[in-house]
Amino acid sequence: MSKNLKNISVVAIATVMSRVLGLVREMGIAAIFGTSALSSAFVSANTLPNLFRRLLGEGALTAAFVPTMTQELEHRHRDTAFALLSKVVSWLLVVTVAVVVVAMVVMANAESLLDAFGGLGMEPDTIRRLLMGADLAVILFPYMTFVCLAAAFSAACQVLGRFTEPALSPIWLNFAVLASLGLGSWWAWGDEARMHLLCAGVLFGGFLQMAVPAGVLLGEGWRPKFDLRMDERVREIRRLMAPTVLGSAVYLINISISRFIGLSLNDSATQVLNLATRVMELPIGVFAAAIATVVFPLIAKHAAKNEWKAMGVDYHKGLRLVLVANVPAAVGLALLSEPITRLLFQRGAFTSSDTALMTPILAVYGLGLPFLSFTTLALRGFYALKDTTTPVRAAILSFVVNLVLSIVLMQWLSTVGLALASNLAVLAQAWYLQTRLARKLPELGFAPLWPNLVKIVFASLVMGACVFAGAWAWQFSPLAGKAQDFAVLVTLIPLACAIYAGVLWVLRIEGREDFEPLIAKVRAKIPLWR
């Protein structure tokens, strides 16, 4: 377990770096291009290849490829596993290049297509923004091939126990984009030239995302070979991917529907929901994604060997870590949503009224953290068992719940109602996944975690009470504005972590023994503790 904790910490640290750099990247793009039509066109154009990446690469491919390659590695030999990798990469290259070429041709002729359909009744300004986005999409679409191949290479690295390089993958994109922004700002060519340089930075970052894990695999002994032969393993991956692609599509439709409803409410709803989601992504990325990344190959390995009891043990350890990290994060984010929002965003065009609008939305999203994180790992349980049908049903359930509740709750709660509907949809998805998982394999039932959950909730409530009292006390300090917000977060977050950890330690949370060797090593290095 100590090795797993080390892998989780590596992935978590890399993810923190990526999230921070991603935030700096967005700030840089906003500083140079503002909220102009050109920046909106870039966001739209960049969305298209990223949607296909989600459909063809990260979600569907990883879910189907990791268990299959793990099984190949366990039951046969590394050479046959690498041969499977070559076949998957070959097919992925052919499919993505075909999609990219078709998309580039369509986007290059977007103006003619719109003219043929009479502009579809759209306003001239809307058509102008769409055509700007289409022009940039022609440049950006090759990014899809890079990141889809990067997903395959990263998944193979994880199967081989190499977690650092895949975890660092998004960082190369952020560095490339920041470098292109800096170069464009320094040379001051004009907005259009800077935008083209930004697109070049995205493409170069995508290439680095692909090249780094590929280099790791070369070091592990893989020798790439273009091979389109179909064997049983490739067919199995194709069968597993098909319903997973559908599930990813349902998720993307879910997001699109929510944002469309947000647009129908007011000008600010969609952007505020987006910003709140980005803030929430930090704890999700740090804890849930890191834990799921490390636990997934472990439970896939147990499933390949039919070691159901061992699979249940590792699955429960992963869920316990998810709950230990995300329940207090939810409480803290809900209680500190106002100073967080004000400190991060309240400048320039983002006013105090926007902070007042976003604060309750961020608090609601924060309370949904444990359910979203739980779902992240529960999905891996199905993928390890090569069941990709149940996650699709769960996604459809989530979509229906979100759509119905969004329409109902927005009537009384406006934008907050959309955030609440999203949380309830994820809760329904988490419940459905876990009940079906326990029914499919009783060793993965939730019952062993109830005693730990009670301790986690109690410790989180104690921590929350201390945070609430501390935030109230800071109101009487001589500091004001963002200086006070900064002081509140810098003092209360470490204090909250210490209080929470102390309560869990006293309650003897299960898994405490995994940290005792680490603490012993720290104590041995500190003279006062000897």
LINSULVEN-V983206 format. One record per residue. SS is DSSP state (H for helix, E for strand, C for the rest). PSI is psi as a letter, one per 40 degrees, with the letter a starting at -180 (999 if undefined). Layout:
BEGIN
<<SS | PSI> <SS | PSI>>
END
This chain:
BEGIN
<<C | d> <H | d> <H | d> <H | d> <H | d> <H | d> <H | d> <H | d> <H | d> <H | d> <H | d> <H | d> <H | d> <H | d> <H | d> <H | d> <H | d> <H | d> <H | d> <H | d> <H | d> <H | d> <H | d> <H | d> <H | d> <H | d> <H | d> <H | d> <H | d> <H | d> <H | d> <H | d> <H | e> <C | a> <C | f> <C | i> <H | d> <H | d> <H | d> <H | d> <H | d> <H | d> <H | d> <H | d> <H | d> <H | d> <H | d> <H | d> <H | d> <H | d> <H | d> <H | d> <H | d> <H | d> <H | d> <H | d> <H | c> <H | d> <H | c> <H | d> <H | d> <H | d> <H | d> <H | d> <H | d> <H | d> <H | d> <H | d> <H | d> <H | d> <H | d> <H | d> <H | d> <H | d> <H | e> <C | b> <C | i> <H | d> <H | d> <H | d> <H | d> <H | d> <H | d> <H | d> <H | d> <H | d> <H | d> <H | d> <H | d> <H | d> <H | d> <H | d> <H | d> <H | d> <H | d> <H | d> <H | d> <H | d> <H | d> <H | d> <H | d> <H | d> <H | d> <H | d> <H | d> <H | d> <H | d> <H | d> <C | f> <H | d> <H | d> <H | d> <H | d> <H | d> <H | d> <H | d> <C | e> <H | f> <H | e> <H | f> <H | e> <C | i> <C | i> <H | d> <H | d> <H | d> <H | d> <H | d> <H | d> <H | d> <H | d> <H | d> <H | d> <H | d> <H | d> <H | d> <H | d> <H | d> <H | d> <H | e> <C | d> <C | e> <H | d> <H | d> <H | d> <H | d> <H | d> <H | d> <H | d> <H | d> <H | d> <H | d> <H | d> <H | d> <H | d> <H | d> <H | d> <H | d> <H | d> <C | e> <C | e> <C | h> <C | d> <H | d> <H | d> <H | d> <H | d> <H | e> <H | d> <H | d> <H | d> <H | d> <H | d> <H | d> <H | d> <H | d> <H | d> <H | d> <H | d> <H | d> <H | d> <H | d> <H | d> <H | d> <H | d> <H | d> <H | e> <C | f> <C | e> <C | i> <H | d> <H | d> <H | d> <H | d> <H | d> <H | d> <H | d> <H | d> <H | d> <H | d> <H | d> <H | d> <H | d> <H | d> <H | d> <H | d> <H | d> <H | d> <H | d> <H | d> <H | d> <H | d> <H | d> <H | d> <H | d> <H | d> <H | d> <H | d> <H | d> <C | e> <C | e> <C | h> <C | h> <C | i> <C | h> <C | h> <C | h> <C | e> <C | h> <C | h> <C | a> <H | d> <H | d> <H | d> <H | d> <H | d> <H | d> <H | d> <H | d> <H | d> <H | d> <H | d> <H | d> <H | d> <H | d> <H | d> <H | d> <H | d> <H | d> <H | d> <H | d> <H | d> <H | d> <H | d> <H | d> <H | d> <H | d> <H | d> <H | d> <H | d> <H | d> <H | d> <H | d> <H | e> <H | c> <C | i> <C | d> <C | e> <H | d> <H | d> <H | d> <H | d> <H | d> <H | d> <H | d> <H | d> <H | d> <H | d> <H | d> <H | d> <H | d> <H | d> <H | d> <H | d> <H | d> <H | d> <H | c> <H | d> <H | d> <H | d> <H | d> <H | d> <H | d> <H | d> <H | d> <H | d> <H | d> <H | d> <H | d> <H | d> <H | d> <H | d> <H | d> <H | d> <C | e> <C | f> <C | g> <H | d> <H | d> <H | d> <H | d> <H | d> <H | d> <H | d> <H | d> <H | d> <H | d> <H | d> <H | d> <H | d> <H | d> <H | d> <H | d> <H | d> <H | d> <H | d> <H | d> <H | d> <H | d> <H | d> <H | d> <H | d> <H | d> <H | d> <H | d> <C | e> <H | d> <H | d> <H | d> <H | d> <H | d> <H | d> <H | d> <H | d> <H | d> <C | g> <C | i> <C | b> <C | e> <C | h> <C | i> <H | d> <H | d> <H | d> <H | d> <H | d> <H | d> <H | d> <H | d> <H | d> <H | d> <H | d> <H | d> <H | d> <H | d> <H | d> <H | e> <C | e> <H | d> <H | d> <H | d> <H | d> <H | d> <H | d> <H | d> <H | d> <H | d> <H | d> <H | d> <H | d> <H | d> <H | d> <H | d> <H | d> <C | e> <C | f> <C | h> <C | e> <H | d> <H | d> <H | d> <H | d> <H | d> <H | d> <H | d> <H | d> <H | d> <H | d> <H | d> <H | d> <H | d> <H | d> <H | d> <H | d> <H | d> <H | d> <H | d> <H | d> <H | d> <H | e> <H | d> <H | d> <H | e> <H | b> <H | d> <H | d> <H | d> <H | d> <H | d> <H | d> <H | d> <H | d> <H | d> <H | d> <H | d> <H | d> <H | d> <H | d> <H | d> <H | d> <H | d> <H | d> <H | d> <H | d> <H | d> <H | d> <H | d> <H | d> <H | d> <H | d> <C | g> <H | d> <H | e> <H | e> <C | i> <C | e> <H | d> <H | e> <H | e> <H | d> <H | d> <H | d> <H | d> <H | d> <H | d> <H | d> <H | d> <H | d> <H | d> <H | d> <H | d> <H | d> <H | d> <H | d> <H | d> <H | d> <H | d> <H | d> <H | d> <H | d> <H | d> <H | d> <H | d> <H | e> <C | d> <C | e> <C | i> <C | e> <C | i> <C | i> <H | a> <H | d> <H | d> <H | d> <H | d> <H | d> <H | d> <H | d> <H | d> <H | d> <H | d> <H | d> <H | d> <H | d> <H | d> <H | d> <H | d> <H | d> <H | d> <H | d> <H | d> <H | d> <H | d> <H | d> <H | d> <H | d> <C | e> <C | f> <C | i> <C | h> <C | e> <H | d> <H | d> <H | d> <H | e> <H | d> <H | d> <H | d> <H | d> <H | d> <H | d> <H | d> <H | d> <H | d> <H | e> <C | h> <H | d> <H | d> <H | e> <C | 999>>
END
